[in-house]
Amino acid sequence: MRASAERHATRPVKVAVDFPAPLFRETEQAAHELSVNRSQLIRSAVESFLRQRNREKLERAIAESFQANRDL
């Protein structure tokens, strides 16, 4: 059953996103320049954003921990 759950977790999910026309054109141009399709570009951008966000959350947690324990 676990293998089945893992297969479902990695199954692609379609997402519809509205882009303002200028952002769409810039996205299309970047995808063309990078020789990737639009989905790959957007997926990569979201992954990068989430990695950065998680890194910032971890750094904040570490800083708060140091602050809370500074007198120890």
C-alpha positions, 0 to 999 in steps of 0.5 A, a space after each residue: 500500500 505504501 508504494 501505491 501512496 508514493 506513486 500517487 504523491 508524485 503524479 503530476 497535477 494540472 494547475 491553471 494560473 492566470 498571468 497578466 499578459 506582460 508576465 506571460 510574454 516574459 515567461 514564454 521568452 524565458 522558456 524559449 531562451 532556456 530551451 525548456 517548456 513553460 511548465 518546466 520553467 514555472 515548476 523550477 521557479 516555484 521550487 526555487 521560491 519554496 527552497 528559499 522560503 524554507 531556508 529563510 524559515 529555518 534561519 529565523 527559527 535558528 536565530 530565535 532559538 539563539 535569542 531565546 537561549 542566549 543567557 545559557 
